[in-house]
């Protein structure tokens, strides 16, 4: 009997060692596949392999907090809280402005009413305390008839938008990616190191950029009138739908027009912020004050005062447009020959 138990124990140990070894071999094979994909510039496949390898999913918490920090456990109370949160998030009370680009767009648009713009908002967890509503991403599910019309509008809008969006913007643009911007920043940094010159850059993004983007101040008032003024949304939570409410601010994450509209809006902010700004960073005779990927912005300067002035103007202009710089994301790098330092921005 003891001999049989000893044999069983040895077999179990052998199986466990075999499983561990097999898992290690499988992981090494996946890592090799990722490396090969990156060497072949197949970032899509590499990203999917990494996602499959890590396989980390973060579910929704069964409880959230109300405005006063009290925990809510009842499903109907949670649904009402989400409705209240999204209703406040997509509301803004300011006087709309009418940029000159509106008139050009009206000539190519149709005046008939489109389909009803109702969308269901689903809640996806991000990171941080999942008992707080702001640590979730809200995605709008839009009907197919609306998407067909939005695609037609996008085909009319995109050629005009490409004419006014600066080369520094790589977000949501054809054959451009964040990888290129990282490469550009590295080339600029290496060039300044070679010439033993100081280079300062600061990383900035906007708080709840897509949600707080004030479409009243956008360049496309006609699109706002046809697609956003009558837009209503409701929160979809645990197979239940909350009360319908109007969305008067922000762009719908899930809308085909959102990336292009957002790029135009960010372009307006940056143009105003850089109107009187004189940059000292140049490559090949061209002055470069920033690099952008959607709302992620890298400000470039050759002096501390210049960098502080850039951030100050950007903060002032963005606030006037209803946007807020995310304080937690403001980090500045000092590249000074021969060392590199990172510090929290005093701006």
N, C-alpha and C positions, 0 to 999 in steps of 0.2 A: 504493500500500500504506500509506504513512504517512498519506495523507488518510483512508483507511478507518479506521485505528486512531484517528485524531483524532476522527472522527465517532462511533466506538464509545465512546470516552472521554467525549465530550460527552453521549451518550445515557445512559450509566451515571450520570453526575453528575446529569442531569435526573431520572432515575428515583429516585436516592437522595434528592434534594431533595423530590421529590413524595411519597415514602414518609414522610419526616420531617414534611412539612406535613400529610399525612393523619393521621399519628399524633397530632400536636398538636391538630388539629381534633377527632379522636375523643375525646381526653382532655378537651378543653374541653367537649364535649357531655356527657360522663359527669359532669364536675364540675357542670355546670349542672343535670343531672338530680338529682344529690345535693342541691344547694342547693334545688331546687324541692320535693324530697321532705321536707326538713327544714322548709321553710316551711309545708307541709301537715301537719306533725306525723306524717309517715309514717316513723318511725325505722327500722322493719323494712326497708323498701325502701332507705332511705339506707345502712343498714349493709351490706346485700347488694351494693349498687353499689360501696361502698368496698372490700369484700372482693374483688369481681371486678376492680376497678381495680388494687389492690395486688398480688393474686395471689401472695402470698409463702407458700410452703409449706416447712416445715422437717422434713426426714426424720430417721429414726432413724440414729444412728451405728452402724457395723458392730462397734464395740468398746465395752466398758464396763469399769469398774474394780471390783475386788473390795474387801472391807473394808480390806485392807492397801494399796490403791492400785495393785495390779498389774493390768496390762491383760489382758483376756480376749478372745480372738478366735474360739475354737471355739464353735460354735452350742450344743452340749449344755452346755458350761460356762456360757455366757451364760444359758441357760434355767434352770440350777440356781441361778445367782446371783439371777435375778429371783424364783424360788420362795422362796429364802432371805430376800430383801428383803421381799417381800409377806407372808411368814409372820410375820416380826418386826413388820412394820408393823401387822398386824391381830391382835396378841396383847396382852393386858393381864391382870395378875393382881392383882385387888383384890376386896374383899368387896362384893357388890352391895347397894344400898340399895333400899327399897321406899317410894316416896312415896305419899301418900294418894290421888292421882289413879288409882293402879293399880286400887283397888277399884271405882271408878265404871266403869272401862273393862271390867273382867271381867264386869260384869253384861250388857253389850251384845255381848260377844264369844262365839264358839262354842268349845267345848272340844275338838272333833275335830282330829286331826292334819291338816295341810295337805300339799301336795306337797313333794317333796324340794327343798331350797333349795341347789342347786348353781349356781355361776356361773363363767363364764370371764372372766378379767381380761385386757383388752387394754391395751397400753402406748402412750400418746400423748405425743410430745415437747412440752415447754414451752419455756423459755428457759434460757440458761446453758450450762454444760458438759454436753453430752449423753453423756459417758462416765460420768456419775454417775447412779445410779438415782433419787435424790431429785429430779432435774430432769425427771422424766416424770410424767404424770398417769395414774393407774390407773382404768379404767372397767370396771364389772362388767356382763357380758351375762347377763340373767336370762331364764329360760324363760317362755313364754306362760302356762302354768297358774299359775305363781307370780304373774305380773303381774295376772291376773284376780282372784286372792284378795287381793292387795295393794291393788287398786283398791277392793274391797269394804271392806277395813279402813280405807282412807283416807277413804272417804265417812262412816264412823262416827267417825273420829278428828278430822277437820278442824273440824267445828262446835264441838267441845269445846276444841280447841287455840286457835281464834280468841278464845275467851272469856278465856284466860289470857295470850296474847301481847300485849305492850304496843303502844300506838300508835306508839312510836318505831321499831318494827321494820317495814321495808318489803320485806325479802327474802322471796321465794317466797310472796307474798300477792297475792290477787286485786286487780286494777286498781291496783296500786302498783308503783313502779319506782325505780331509782336516780336517774332524772332529777328526781323529786319531792323526794328527799332533798337533792340538790344545790341545788334551788330553795329548800328550807326553810333550808339553811345560809346561802345568800346573803341571804335576807330577814332572818334573825337578825343577820348581820354588818352589813347596811346599816342596820338599826334602831339597833344600838349605835353605829355611826359617826355617825348623825344626832344621837344624844344625847351624843356625845363621851365614850363610855364604853369602857373596855378590855374586850376579849373574847379569851379564850384557847381554842383547840381543838386537840386532838391526834388523829391518825389511827392507829388500832390494828387489827391483824387477828391471827388465830391461826395458828400454824405447823401445816401439814397438818391443818387444822381437821376436815374430813370424815373423814380417815383415823384421827386420834387421838381423836376424840370417843368417850368411854367410855360405851357404851350401858348398862353395868351401873349407872351412876348416873343414868340417864334416868328419866322419869316413867312410862314405858310398859313395865313389866316383863313384862306378858302378851305384848305384841308381840315383845319380845326372846325370850321362851321359844318362841314359835311360829315365828318367822322368822329368828332370829339364832343361838340356841344350837346348832342343828343345821346351820347354814350352813357350807358348804365351798366353797373356791375353788381354781382352778388357773390358772396363767399360760399364755396363748396367745401364742406367739412364733414367727414364721416358719413357720406351718402346723404347729407342734408344740405339744403340751400337756404342761406340767410335772406334778409330783406334786401331789396334792390335799392341802389343809391346812385346818384349822378357822380361821374368822375370829371372834375373840372380842372385838374392839374395832373401833370405827368404824362408819360407815354405808356401805352400798354405793352408790357413785356410779353411778346407773342404776336404783336402787330407787325406786319411787313414794313410799314412806314417808319416804325420807331427808330431803327438805327440811323437812317438818313436824316430824319427830322432832328434827332439828337445831335448828329454831327454838325448840322447847320447852326443849331443853337449854340454849341460849344465854340464854333467858329466865330460867332458874333461876340461872345464873351472875350475870347482871346484877342480878337481884332481891337476891341475897345481897351483891353488891358495893356496892349502893346503899342497903342497909338502914339504916345510920347516917350516910349522906352527906347533907349539907345543901347543895343547889345554890343559886347566887345569880343564875343566868341565867334570866330569865323574859320571856315575851312574852304580852301580854294577860292578865296575872295568873296565867299557868301556868308553873310551873318546868320547865325543860328541861335535863336533865343530859347527854343523849346523843342521837344519831341513828344508826340501824343499817340496814345492808343485809346480811342473813345474818351472816357473821362479820366484816364490815367495820364498824368502830365509830368514830364521831367523838365524843370526850368534850368537853363544853363547860363552861367555868368563867369566873368574873369575876375570879379572882385566881390567881396562880402557885401558891400553897400549896394552894388548892382543887383545881387540876388535878393537882398532884403526889399529893395524897391520893387522888383518884379512880383514878389509874393504879396506885398502890400497892395499893389494895384490890382492884382488878380483877385484878392480877397474882397476888395472894395467893389469891383465891378460885378463879380459873381453874386455878392449879396444883393446888389441892386436888381439882379435878374431872378431873385428868389432862390439862389443856390447857396450852399454852405460848404466850405472846405472841411474835409474830415481831418480834425486836429491830430488824431491818432496816426495818420498816414504821413505826416510832415516830417520827413527825415532828409537831412542834407549830408552830402559827401564833399569832402575837401580832397582834391587830388593835387598834391604839391610834391614836386620832385625832391627826394626819391621815394616818399612814403605816401600812403593813403589813409585818411582818417574819416570816421563816421561819427556824427553827433546829432543830437536832437536840434532841430532848427529853432533859433531864438525868435524867428519871425512870427 
